[in-house]
Amino acid sequence: MHDTGSKVRGTANRAYRSTLRAARSVAAHTRTVAPRARALAAHTGALAAHTRTTAARAHAHGRAAVHRARRRWRAASPQQRLTVRFTAASTALGLVAALLAVAAAGPWDSGQRTAERVRAARQERGSGADHTPGTPGRPSGPPAAPQVLAPAGPVPEQDAGEGGPQGSGRGGSGPEQMPPPTASALADTLEPLIEDGSLGAVRHASVVDAVTGRRLFSRDARAVSAPASTIKLATAVAALTARGGTYRIATRAVREDDRVTLVGGGDPTLTEKDLTALAARTARALDEGDTHPVRLRYDTSRYTGTERHVIGPNENLARVTPLMVEEGRTDGSDHGPAPRAADPARAAADVFADALEDEGVTVEGAPRERTAGKRATELAVHRSAPLGALVERMLTHSDNDLAEALARQTALAAGEPAGFRGAGRAVRHTLDRLGLPLKGARFADGSGLDRADRVSPELLTRLLTLAADPDRPELRTVLTGLPVARFTGTLGSRYGGERGEPGAGLVRAKTGTLTGVNTLAGTVVDADGRMLAFAFLTTGATARDAAQQSLDRLASALANCGCRDSPSAG
C-alpha cells in the first residue's frame, strides 16, 4: 500500500510540475505575442486609414480625369470625335459579331473551333492591301483633304435626298456647313488664357463667326481702348468704301507759261524710277511745245494742316505730305522703321529736277514750293498701284505712311480738309454710314501711332466680317492684306519656336504695338474649317514680348479649337 501511495504521489507531482511548466511556457509566449498582436492591430488600423485616404484620392483623381476628358472632348475636332465614336461602335460591333460567331461555330476540337478551320480552308487569296472601296477596276486614291479655308459667304442650302445631300459635291460634311463653336465651350478655352497677367490690366476681346457675324465670345467687347496699329483696319475699310479698290493716286506735272509744277497727289509709294519716267514724258511734252528753259515748282496744297504727327520726328513715319519719294526713306528700305528726309517734298522735287536735266530740259534755279495755277495744263501723269493693292501693303507691313495717306484719301473723297482732323472725321462718317458700332470711337490719325485713338473689339470684328461679306468684294483686300502667322509681314517672326505654334499659317491678323499697348485683330480658321474673326486689345503690359506671346496663344487656341459642347454636357 505504501509503495502504491508513493507512486500515486510521484505521478501527481510530476503531472503538477509538467502542468506548471506548460502554464509558465504559455504565459511567457503570451507575453511575447501580446505586443506583436497590439502592433499588428495598430498596423491594421493604419492600413485601414491609408486605404480610406487612397480611396478618397482615387475618387478625386477620377473626377478630375472625367473633367479633363470632357474638356478634351469639347476641344476635339469633329474628325477626332467621329473617330472615337467609330472606334467605340466598331469595338462593340466586333464583340457582338465574335459572340455570334462562337455560338454558330459549334463545338471545339483539340483547342480550335471546327468552323475556324473550315473558314481558313475557304479563304480567298490576296494581300488585303486594297481596303478603300473605289471604282471597280481602278485603284482608289487617298481621301480628299477637307478645305482649309471655308467660304466667306453664307452657308448654301442643299436638298437632302435619299442617301444624303445632293448637288454640288461639297455635300453635308464640308467645312462651310460645320457649325461654329459654342459660346460656353469657347469661353472654357479662352478665359484661362485671357487672364494671363502678362497682358496688362486692360483686356478687351471679341470673337465672332465671320460668316454670320454672331458673337461667340466677349470680354468687354464694346469698351474702347487704344488700338495701336489695329486701327488700320478702320482706315482700310473707310478708304476702300470712299474711293473704291481700283482708284489710283495721281502725281502730275503741269505747265503754266515757263513754270513746270510737280503736283503731289498723296502717293507715298512713288519711287525715283517713277519720277524719272514722269520726267521723260514731261520732257517730250515740253519738246512738242518748243518750250524754253523752265522754272520748277512743287505743289503740296492737296493736304492741309500740319505735316508733323504728334509723335514728332520719328523713324516710323515721315512728315505727312502729298509729295514724297519712297516715303521719304533715305536708306533704300521699303518697309519698317527707317531714317527719313527732313523735307520729303523738296527731296522729291530735287529728284524730278535732276531727271528733267538728264532729259535735256534746262531747269533754272532751285525748285520752289508754289501752288499750281488754275490755268495750268497737264504735261504728264503717274498713277499709283490700285488702292486695293495699297491697302494690302499697308496692312501686311503696318505701313504708317500709307495709312495716313489712305485716311486723307477718305477725307478728299468726303470733301473734308485732308489733315489729321479732317481725315478722322471722314473715316468716322464713312464707317457710320456702314452701320458700324462707333460709340466711344476716336480716330486721331490713320496709323494708330497717336495714343488718343480709341476703338472697341466689337468694331474691329465688325470691320472684319464686313470685309468677308460676299456682297462687298471691294473690301476683300482687307482680309488678303492681313499678315499670315509665321510667314508674312509683321507676323512673319511670330508663331515660331521649335515646333511652331498651332496658329502658324492659319492665323491672319493685324498687329498693334505701342509702349504698354499690345493688340491683335484678324481671322482664323478653326479645327472645323470655320472662319472666325477676333480682336484682342490690351493695355498696361510691362513686357512687350511676353504680351505678344500671350496674344498669339489666344489666336492659336482659336485655330486649334473645335470648341463645341460634348454630347453629355447637358
Backbone torsions as a table, in degrees:
resi	resn	phi	psi	omega
1	MET	NA	-41.9	-180.0
2	HIS	-61.6	-41.7	-179.7
3	ASP	-64.6	-38.8	-178.3
4	THR	-67.4	-41.4	178.4
5	GLY	-63.0	-40.6	179.3
6	SER	-61.7	-40.7	-179.6
7	LYS	-65.2	-40.8	179.8
8	VAL	-63.1	-47.0	179.8
9	ARG	-61.8	-38.0	178.7
10	GLY	-62.9	-43.2	-179.5
11	THR	-64.6	-41.4	-179.6
12	ALA	-65.1	-41.4	179.3
13	ASN	-64.2	-41.0	179.3
14	ARG	-64.3	-42.2	178.9
15	ALA	-62.1	-40.5	179.9
16	TYR	-63.1	-47.3	-179.4
17	ARG	-63.0	-39.3	179.8
18	SER	-63.6	-42.7	179.7
19	THR	-64.7	-40.8	179.7
20	LEU	-63.1	-41.8	178.0
21	ARG	-62.8	-41.4	-179.4
22	ALA	-63.3	-42.2	-179.6
23	ALA	-63.9	-42.6	178.0
24	ARG	-63.0	-40.2	179.7
25	SER	-63.1	-41.5	179.6
26	VAL	-65.9	-40.9	179.7
27	ALA	-62.9	-43.3	178.6
28	ALA	-62.4	-42.6	-179.4
29	HIS	-64.7	-38.0	179.8
30	THR	-64.6	-41.4	178.5
31	ARG	-63.1	-32.6	178.8
32	THR	-74.6	-40.2	-173.7
33	VAL	-78.1	-32.8	-174.5
34	ALA	-55.8	-47.9	177.9
35	PRO	-60.4	-37.8	179.8
36	ARG	-64.9	-38.5	179.5
37	ALA	-64.8	-42.6	178.6
38	ARG	-63.2	-41.2	178.3
39	ALA	-62.7	-40.5	179.3
40	LEU	-63.9	-40.7	179.0
41	ALA	-63.1	-42.8	178.7
42	ALA	-63.0	-41.5	179.4
43	HIS	-63.2	-39.2	179.0
44	THR	-64.0	-40.0	177.7
45	GLY	-63.5	-43.6	178.7
46	ALA	-63.6	-40.1	179.2
47	LEU	-62.8	-39.5	178.5
48	ALA	-64.1	-42.7	179.0
49	ALA	-63.4	-43.0	178.4
50	HIS	-61.6	-39.5	179.4
51	THR	-63.4	-41.9	178.0
52	ARG	-63.4	-42.2	179.3
53	THR	-63.0	-44.3	179.7
54	THR	-62.2	-40.6	179.4
55	ALA	-63.8	-40.5	179.4
56	ALA	-64.3	-43.4	178.0
57	ARG	-63.4	-42.3	179.3
58	ALA	-61.0	-39.4	178.4
59	HIS	-64.1	-42.9	179.5
60	ALA	-65.0	-44.2	177.8
61	HIS	-61.9	-38.0	179.4
62	GLY	-62.4	-44.4	178.8
63	ARG	-63.7	-41.2	178.1
64	ALA	-63.0	-40.4	179.4
65	ALA	-63.1	-40.6	177.6
66	VAL	-62.5	-41.8	179.3
67	HIS	-63.2	-44.0	178.9
68	ARG	-63.9	-39.5	179.3
69	ALA	-61.4	-40.9	178.7
70	ARG	-66.6	-38.8	177.4
71	ARG	-63.5	-42.7	178.7
72	ARG	-64.2	-37.1	179.4
73	TRP	-64.0	-40.1	178.7
74	ARG	-63.2	-40.5	-176.2
75	ALA	-79.7	-15.5	-177.0
76	ALA	-67.5	144.8	176.8
77	SER	-74.0	161.3	177.5
78	PRO	-56.6	-35.0	178.9
79	GLN	-64.0	-41.5	179.4
80	GLN	-66.5	-40.4	178.6
81	ARG	-65.0	-41.1	179.1
82	LEU	-62.1	-37.7	178.6
83	THR	-63.1	-44.1	179.5
84	VAL	-61.8	-46.6	-179.3
85	ARG	-63.3	-41.3	-179.7
86	PHE	-63.9	-41.1	179.5
87	THR	-63.4	-45.5	179.7
88	ALA	-62.7	-43.3	179.9
89	ALA	-65.3	-40.1	179.2
90	SER	-64.0	-40.7	178.9
91	THR	-62.3	-47.4	179.1
92	ALA	-61.8	-44.3	179.6
93	LEU	-63.5	-37.3	178.5
94	GLY	-65.0	-40.8	177.9
95	LEU	-63.5	-43.2	178.2
96	VAL	-62.6	-44.4	179.8
97	ALA	-62.6	-39.1	179.9
98	ALA	-64.1	-43.8	179.2
99	LEU	-62.3	-42.5	178.4
100	LEU	-64.6	-38.3	-179.8
101	ALA	-66.5	-40.5	178.5
102	VAL	-62.8	-42.7	-179.1
103	ALA	-65.5	-35.7	-177.1
104	ALA	-84.6	-17.0	-172.3
105	ALA	-75.5	-20.7	178.0
106	GLY	88.7	-162.3	-172.7
107	PRO	-70.1	160.5	176.3
108	TRP	-89.4	150.2	-179.8
109	ASP	-134.9	108.1	178.2
110	SER	55.5	42.3	175.9
111	GLY	82.5	3.0	178.5
112	GLN	-134.8	137.7	-178.9
113	ARG	-70.1	141.4	178.8
114	THR	-60.8	-42.6	-178.2
115	ALA	-63.5	-31.4	-179.7
116	GLU	-65.7	-40.0	178.3
117	ARG	-66.3	-39.1	-180.0
118	VAL	-63.5	-43.4	-179.7
119	ARG	-63.5	-40.1	179.5
120	ALA	-63.7	-36.1	-179.3
121	ALA	-68.7	-29.3	-177.3
122	ARG	-92.6	-3.6	-174.6
123	GLN	-59.6	134.9	177.9
124	GLU	-78.7	152.1	178.9
125	ARG	-76.3	156.6	178.3
126	GLY	147.7	155.6	-176.4
127	SER	-82.0	-20.1	-176.3
128	GLY	76.0	17.9	-176.7
129	ALA	-76.8	-29.7	-175.9
130	ASP	-89.3	88.6	-177.4
131	HIS	-95.7	-12.5	-175.1
132	THR	-102.7	119.1	179.3
133	PRO	-65.6	145.3	-179.8
134	GLY	-155.5	-160.3	179.7
135	THR	-68.5	130.7	-179.2
136	PRO	-56.2	134.4	178.2
137	GLY	84.2	-3.8	-179.7
138	ARG	-128.7	138.5	178.6
139	PRO	-66.5	143.5	179.7
140	SER	-83.1	137.2	178.3
141	GLY	-83.4	175.8	178.7
142	PRO	-67.4	152.8	177.5
143	PRO	-63.4	144.5	-177.8
144	ALA	-67.6	137.7	177.5
145	ALA	-73.5	144.9	177.9
146	PRO	-66.3	154.8	177.2
147	GLN	-62.0	143.7	178.4
148	VAL	-84.9	-41.4	-179.7
149	LEU	-107.4	118.9	178.0
150	ALA	-74.9	147.0	176.5
151	PRO	-56.1	145.5	-176.5
152	ALA	-80.6	-12.4	-176.7
153	GLY	-83.4	-179.7	-180.0
154	PRO	-67.9	157.3	-178.0
155	VAL	-70.3	122.2	-179.8
156	PRO	-72.4	143.9	176.7
157	GLU	-83.8	135.7	-179.7
158	GLN	-127.5	140.5	177.7
159	ASP	-75.0	139.4	179.2
160	ALA	-110.4	107.4	177.0
161	GLY	-97.0	-162.1	179.6
162	GLU	-66.2	128.2	179.6
163	GLY	93.7	-0.2	176.0
164	GLY	118.4	-172.9	-177.1
165	PRO	-62.4	144.8	-179.4
166	GLN	-118.7	167.3	169.9
167	GLY	116.8	-110.3	-163.8
168	SER	-73.5	-12.3	-176.6
169	GLY	91.7	-10.9	177.2
170	ARG	-81.6	-18.5	170.6
171	GLY	61.3	-170.3	-176.4
172	GLY	-91.0	-0.7	-177.2
173	SER	-106.3	3.6	-179.9
174	GLY	-64.6	154.7	-177.5
175	PRO	-63.4	-26.0	-180.0
176	GLU	-69.0	-15.1	178.9
177	GLN	-103.8	0.3	176.6
178	MET	-70.1	138.1	177.8
179	PRO	-70.0	153.4	177.9
180	PRO	-72.0	168.6	177.0
181	PRO	-61.1	155.0	174.3
182	THR	-84.7	151.2	-177.0
183	ALA	-62.2	-40.1	-176.7
184	SER	-68.6	-43.0	-179.6
185	ALA	-68.4	-37.8	178.6
186	LEU	-66.8	-37.0	177.1
187	ALA	-63.3	-40.6	177.6
188	ASP	-58.2	-33.6	-177.7
189	THR	-79.8	-42.6	-170.5
190	LEU	-90.4	-32.8	-173.4
191	GLU	-59.5	-43.1	177.6
192	PRO	-63.2	-30.6	-178.1
193	LEU	-77.1	-37.7	-177.1
194	ILE	-75.5	-13.0	175.8
195	GLU	-81.3	-2.6	-179.3
196	ASP	-56.9	123.9	-177.5
197	GLY	-63.8	-20.2	-179.3
198	SER	-67.5	-14.2	-178.4
199	LEU	-80.7	-12.4	-179.3
200	GLY	96.2	-178.0	-173.3
201	ALA	-76.4	-32.7	-177.3
202	VAL	-99.6	121.2	179.6
203	ARG	-136.8	106.4	178.4
204	HIS	-115.3	140.5	-174.7
205	ALA	-149.3	151.9	174.2
206	SER	-148.9	133.7	173.2
207	VAL	-131.4	128.8	-179.4
208	VAL	-133.1	159.2	172.0
209	ASP	-74.9	119.2	-175.7
210	ALA	-66.8	-21.7	-179.2
211	VAL	-79.2	-45.5	-175.2
212	THR	-104.6	-18.3	-175.4
213	GLY	80.0	3.9	-177.9
214	ARG	-69.4	134.8	-179.3
215	ARG	-72.0	132.4	-180.0
216	LEU	-112.7	-28.7	-179.1
217	PHE	-152.6	140.0	-179.3
218	SER	-145.1	134.3	167.7
219	ARG	-131.4	95.4	-176.4
220	ASP	51.3	48.6	-173.0
221	ALA	-63.4	-23.9	-178.8
222	ARG	-95.3	-3.9	178.5
223	ALA	-75.9	141.9	-178.8
224	VAL	-99.0	149.2	175.6
225	SER	-157.7	177.1	-178.6
226	ALA	-66.4	124.1	-176.9
227	PRO	-91.9	-12.8	-170.1
228	ALA	52.6	-138.2	-171.2
229	SER	-74.6	-7.1	175.6
230	THR	-67.2	-13.2	174.8
231	ILE	-64.9	-17.5	178.3
232	LYS	-62.3	-21.7	174.1
233	LEU	-63.4	-41.2	177.3
234	ALA	-67.4	-42.2	177.8
235	THR	-58.9	-42.8	-177.9
236	ALA	-65.4	-48.5	-178.9
237	VAL	-62.6	-41.3	-179.9
238	ALA	-64.3	-45.2	-178.2
239	ALA	-65.7	-42.8	179.6
240	LEU	-66.3	-35.7	178.6
241	THR	-69.7	-40.4	-176.1
242	ALA	-76.9	-39.2	-173.6
243	ARG	-106.9	-29.2	-173.9
244	GLY	90.3	151.8	-174.6
245	GLY	-71.3	-16.5	-177.6
246	THR	-96.9	-3.5	-178.6
247	TYR	-65.2	139.7	178.6
248	ARG	-121.4	136.6	-179.4
249	ILE	-83.2	129.0	-174.0
250	ALA	-100.1	137.5	169.2
251	THR	-115.3	124.3	-169.8
252	ARG	-119.5	153.0	168.4
253	ALA	-115.6	123.0	-178.1
254	VAL	-124.9	161.8	-177.4
255	ARG	-128.8	139.4	172.3
256	GLU	-142.8	108.2	-173.9
257	ASP	60.6	-123.8	-178.9
258	ASP	-97.5	12.8	-179.3
259	ARG	-102.4	131.9	171.4
260	VAL	-111.3	126.7	-177.0
261	THR	-118.3	129.1	174.5
262	LEU	-90.6	114.5	-173.3
263	VAL	-103.8	115.6	178.6
264	GLY	-76.2	135.2	179.7
265	GLY	-107.0	-7.0	179.4
266	GLY	106.3	28.2	179.6
267	ASP	-102.3	99.3	-178.8
268	PRO	-75.2	-10.1	-178.7
269	THR	-89.0	1.3	178.1
270	LEU	-56.0	132.1	-177.9
271	THR	-110.9	168.1	175.1
272	GLU	-60.3	-37.8	177.8
273	LYS	-62.4	-40.8	178.0
274	ASP	-63.0	-43.8	-179.5
275	LEU	-66.8	-36.1	178.0
276	THR	-63.8	-43.6	177.9
277	ALA	-65.1	-38.4	178.1
278	LEU	-65.4	-39.2	178.5
279	ALA	-64.4	-38.0	178.9
280	ALA	-63.8	-43.4	179.1
281	ARG	-68.0	-35.9	177.5
282	THR	-64.2	-43.0	-180.0
283	ALA	-62.4	-41.0	178.8
284	ARG	-63.9	-41.2	178.8
285	ALA	-65.3	-36.6	177.9
286	LEU	-67.9	-39.4	178.0
287	ASP	-61.0	-39.6	-179.7
288	GLU	-64.9	-29.8	179.9
289	GLY	-92.8	3.2	-179.6
290	ASP	52.0	50.5	-176.0
291	THR	-81.8	139.1	176.5
292	HIS	-80.9	-175.3	178.0
293	PRO	-49.2	145.5	-174.1
294	VAL	-119.5	158.7	170.6
295	ARG	-106.1	134.0	-175.1
296	LEU	-99.7	133.3	175.6
297	ARG	-126.3	161.1	174.4
298	TYR	-134.9	142.6	-169.2
299	ASP	-118.6	119.4	177.6
300	THR	-116.8	23.1	-173.2
301	SER	-75.8	-7.3	-178.8
302	ARG	-64.1	-30.5	176.1
303	TYR	-100.0	155.3	177.6
304	THR	-124.4	166.8	176.4
305	GLY	76.9	-167.1	-176.7
306	THR	-70.8	147.1	174.8
307	GLU	-87.6	-15.1	-171.3
308	ARG	-98.4	126.5	176.3
309	HIS	-69.4	159.7	-178.0
310	VAL	-64.4	-20.6	178.6
311	ILE	-74.6	-8.7	178.6
312	GLY	78.6	-169.9	177.2
313	PRO	-56.8	128.0	-171.6
314	ASN	-156.1	145.0	179.3
315	GLU	-73.8	-8.6	178.9
316	ASN	-88.8	-8.7	-176.3
317	LEU	-161.4	129.6	175.0
318	ALA	-78.9	171.3	171.2
319	ARG	-59.2	134.3	-172.4
320	VAL	-82.8	101.0	-178.3
321	THR	-135.1	150.9	-178.2
322	PRO	-76.3	-5.0	179.9
323	LEU	-128.0	116.6	176.5
324	MET	-160.7	159.9	177.0
325	VAL	-111.9	122.8	176.7
326	GLU	50.2	45.9	176.2
327	GLU	58.4	25.7	178.8
328	GLY	71.0	12.0	-178.6
329	ARG	-70.6	142.4	-179.0
330	THR	-115.0	4.5	-176.8
331	ASP	-113.4	7.9	179.0
332	GLY	80.7	3.2	-180.0
333	SER	-78.5	166.2	178.0
334	ASP	-123.8	-1.3	173.2
335	HIS	-163.2	164.0	-179.7
336	GLY	85.4	173.7	178.7
337	PRO	-59.8	145.1	-178.9
338	ALA	-163.4	152.6	172.5
339	PRO	-63.5	143.9	-174.4
340	ARG	-122.1	154.2	175.9
341	ALA	-65.2	143.6	179.7
342	ALA	-67.1	-33.7	179.3
343	ASP	-135.2	86.0	-174.5
344	PRO	-59.0	-36.4	-178.4
345	ALA	-66.6	-45.2	179.0
346	ARG	-64.5	-38.0	178.4
347	ALA	-62.5	-39.1	178.1
348	ALA	-66.2	-40.1	178.8
349	ALA	-64.3	-37.2	177.8
350	ASP	-63.8	-42.3	177.5
351	VAL	-60.6	-43.3	-178.6
352	PHE	-65.8	-40.1	178.7
353	ALA	-62.0	-45.2	179.2
354	ASP	-62.4	-39.6	-179.9
355	ALA	-66.9	-37.4	176.0
356	LEU	-63.6	-42.7	177.7
357	GLU	-59.8	-41.7	179.2
358	ASP	-63.2	-26.7	179.6
359	GLU	-87.8	4.0	177.1
360	GLY	92.7	9.4	179.0
361	VAL	-91.8	130.0	178.5
362	THR	-85.5	120.5	179.8
363	VAL	-107.6	117.6	-178.1
364	GLU	-88.3	127.0	176.1
365	GLY	74.3	-174.9	-179.5
366	ALA	-92.4	152.9	177.4
367	PRO	-59.9	144.0	179.7
368	ARG	-131.1	147.7	-178.9
369	GLU	-81.3	121.4	178.0
370	ARG	-150.1	151.3	175.9
371	THR	-84.3	132.9	-179.6
372	ALA	-64.7	142.7	-179.9
373	GLY	-75.2	158.8	-178.8
374	LYS	-68.1	-21.8	-179.4
375	ARG	-87.6	0.1	-177.5
376	ALA	-64.5	143.5	178.9
377	THR	-107.7	146.1	-176.9
378	GLU	-76.5	133.2	175.2
379	LEU	-99.9	-44.8	-177.8
380	ALA	-159.8	160.7	-178.4
381	VAL	-144.1	142.7	171.1
382	HIS	-117.5	135.0	179.8
383	ARG	-115.6	141.7	-177.9
384	SER	-72.3	177.1	169.1
385	ALA	-63.5	159.2	179.1
386	PRO	-56.8	151.7	-177.2
387	LEU	-57.5	-35.0	178.4
388	GLY	-59.6	-40.2	178.2
389	ALA	-68.5	-36.4	177.5
390	LEU	-65.4	-37.7	177.1
391	VAL	-62.7	-44.8	178.8
392	GLU	-58.5	-46.4	-179.8
393	ARG	-63.1	-42.1	-179.8
394	MET	-59.9	-45.9	-176.0
395	LEU	-73.0	-40.8	-177.3
396	THR	-61.6	-45.4	-175.1
397	HIS	-104.2	6.0	-176.2
398	SER	50.4	53.8	-174.2
399	ASP	-78.8	109.0	-177.0
400	ASN	-70.1	-37.5	179.8
401	ASP	-64.1	-42.4	176.9
402	LEU	-66.3	-37.9	-179.9
403	ALA	-61.4	-45.1	178.9
404	GLU	-67.2	-35.0	177.3
405	ALA	-65.9	-41.5	-178.8
406	LEU	-69.9	-35.0	175.8
407	ALA	-62.6	-38.4	178.8
408	ARG	-73.4	-29.2	172.8
409	GLN	-64.7	-35.7	175.5
410	THR	-63.4	-41.8	178.8
411	ALA	-63.9	-44.5	-179.6
412	LEU	-62.0	-40.5	179.6
413	ALA	-67.4	-30.6	-176.9
414	ALA	-90.2	-2.6	-178.7
415	GLY	78.5	18.1	177.9
416	GLU	-93.7	154.7	172.8
417	PRO	-59.3	136.3	-174.2
418	ALA	-87.4	64.9	173.9
419	GLY	-126.3	-171.1	-178.2
420	PHE	-60.9	-47.7	-177.5
421	ARG	-69.4	-45.7	-179.6
422	GLY	-62.9	-39.3	178.1
423	ALA	-64.9	-40.9	178.5
424	GLY	-61.8	-42.9	177.7
425	ARG	-64.0	-41.8	-178.4
426	ALA	-65.1	-41.6	178.5
427	VAL	-62.0	-45.5	-178.8
428	ARG	-63.1	-46.7	-179.0
429	HIS	-62.9	-38.8	179.9
430	THR	-65.3	-43.9	178.9
431	LEU	-68.5	-34.3	178.9
432	ASP	-63.3	-39.1	178.3
433	ARG	-64.9	-22.2	177.8
434	LEU	-84.3	-1.4	178.2
435	GLY	76.8	26.4	-176.9
436	LEU	-86.9	151.9	-178.6
437	PRO	-75.5	111.7	-173.6
438	LEU	-117.9	10.8	-179.0
439	LYS	-61.1	122.4	179.3
440	GLY	82.8	-6.8	-177.0
441	ALA	-72.2	146.0	176.6
442	ARG	-142.0	131.9	-178.4
443	PHE	-117.3	85.7	-178.7
444	ALA	-78.1	-21.0	175.4
445	ASP	-155.7	-178.8	179.7
446	GLY	-99.1	-12.8	-172.1
447	SER	-99.6	-24.0	-175.8
448	GLY	91.5	3.7	178.0
449	LEU	-73.6	-22.6	179.0
450	ASP	-80.8	124.1	-177.8
451	ARG	-72.9	-5.3	176.7
452	ALA	-82.3	-10.0	177.7
453	ASP	-61.3	145.3	176.6
454	ARG	-144.7	128.1	171.6
455	VAL	-143.3	167.5	178.5
456	SER	-108.5	155.2	173.6
457	PRO	-58.9	-34.1	179.1
458	GLU	-61.7	-42.0	178.1
459	LEU	-61.6	-44.1	-178.0
460	LEU	-63.5	-43.5	179.7
461	THR	-69.3	-31.9	175.8
462	ARG	-67.4	-37.3	175.6
463	LEU	-60.7	-41.8	-178.3
464	LEU	-69.2	-41.5	179.1
465	THR	-69.0	-32.2	175.7
466	LEU	-64.3	-41.3	178.5
467	ALA	-67.0	-25.0	178.8
468	ALA	-85.7	-7.3	-178.4
469	ASP	-65.8	122.7	-179.6
470	PRO	-64.3	-17.3	177.8
471	ASP	-84.0	-0.7	178.3
472	ARG	-127.0	64.4	-177.9
473	PRO	-63.7	-21.1	180.0
474	GLU	-67.5	-15.4	179.8
475	LEU	-99.6	2.4	-172.2
476	ARG	-62.6	-29.0	-178.2
477	THR	-67.8	-13.6	173.0
478	VAL	-64.1	-35.5	178.2
479	LEU	-81.9	-43.4	-176.8
480	THR	-70.0	-20.6	178.7
481	GLY	-83.9	-10.3	-178.5
482	LEU	-65.0	137.2	176.5
483	PRO	-60.1	146.7	178.5
484	VAL	-100.0	128.7	-176.2
485	ALA	-53.7	124.8	176.7
486	ARG	73.9	3.1	-175.5
487	PHE	-125.6	-42.2	-172.0
488	THR	-134.9	156.6	170.5
489	GLY	54.9	-143.2	-174.7
490	THR	-73.4	-5.3	173.1
491	LEU	-103.8	3.3	-176.2
492	GLY	-63.1	-29.7	-178.5
493	SER	-101.3	6.7	179.3
494	ARG	-109.6	169.6	-176.8
495	TYR	63.3	38.9	-179.5
496	GLY	-100.2	-127.6	-175.9
497	GLY	87.7	178.1	-176.3
498	GLU	-63.6	-40.7	-178.0
499	ARG	-106.6	-8.9	-176.6
500	GLY	79.9	151.6	178.8
501	GLU	-81.3	152.4	179.9
502	PRO	-59.0	-23.4	-178.6
503	GLY	-83.2	-5.6	-178.1
504	ALA	-58.2	126.9	-179.9
505	GLY	81.7	-13.8	-178.4
506	LEU	-108.5	-29.6	179.2
507	VAL	-87.5	129.7	172.4
508	ARG	-123.3	119.3	-171.1
509	ALA	-154.3	150.7	172.4
510	LYS	-89.9	127.9	179.7
511	THR	-90.2	161.1	174.3
512	GLY	-149.6	128.3	-177.2
513	THR	-144.9	121.3	165.2
514	LEU	-131.6	171.2	178.3
515	THR	-60.2	117.4	-179.6
516	GLY	81.7	-5.8	-179.1
517	VAL	-118.4	125.5	178.8
518	ASN	-137.2	124.4	-175.1
519	THR	-137.2	159.1	178.2
520	LEU	-154.5	128.5	-179.2
521	ALA	-146.0	131.4	-179.3
522	GLY	179.3	-150.6	-178.8
523	THR	-127.1	156.7	178.0
524	VAL	-149.4	147.4	174.8
525	VAL	-100.2	119.8	-175.9
526	ASP	-79.8	-175.8	-174.4
527	ALA	-65.2	-18.0	178.9
528	ASP	-92.1	-2.3	-175.3
529	GLY	84.0	16.6	-179.7
530	ARG	-95.2	132.7	-179.9
531	MET	-84.5	128.7	177.4
532	LEU	-117.3	147.6	172.2
533	ALA	-109.5	138.3	-176.3
534	PHE	-139.8	158.3	173.2
535	ALA	-149.6	126.9	177.6
536	PHE	-123.7	117.2	-179.8
537	LEU	-118.6	123.2	-178.0
538	THR	-131.3	148.9	178.8
539	THR	-140.9	141.1	175.6
540	GLY	107.1	3.1	179.4
541	ALA	-69.5	142.3	178.8
542	THR	-97.8	-18.1	-179.4
543	ALA	-126.3	110.9	-175.6
544	ARG	-60.0	-48.7	-175.5
545	ASP	-61.6	-42.6	-179.9
546	ALA	-64.5	-40.1	178.8
547	ALA	-65.0	-42.0	179.3
548	GLN	-64.6	-38.7	177.9
549	GLN	-64.3	-37.3	177.7
550	SER	-66.9	-40.3	176.0
551	LEU	-62.9	-40.9	179.1
552	ASP	-64.7	-35.6	177.5
553	ARG	-66.1	-36.6	176.9
554	LEU	-62.1	-47.7	179.9
555	ALA	-66.8	-37.3	178.2
556	SER	-65.1	-36.0	177.6
557	ALA	-61.4	-36.3	176.1
558	LEU	-66.6	-40.2	-179.6
559	ALA	-65.6	-30.3	-176.1
560	ASN	-96.1	10.9	-167.2
561	CYS	-106.9	123.5	162.4
562	GLY	-85.0	-43.2	167.7
563	CYS	50.8	53.4	170.2
564	ARG	-126.4	147.2	-176.9
565	ASP	-60.7	144.8	177.0
566	SER	-69.4	157.3	-179.3
567	PRO	-58.4	-24.4	-177.7
568	SER	-94.5	8.2	-174.3
569	ALA	-79.9	6.2	175.2
570	GLY	92.9	NA	NA
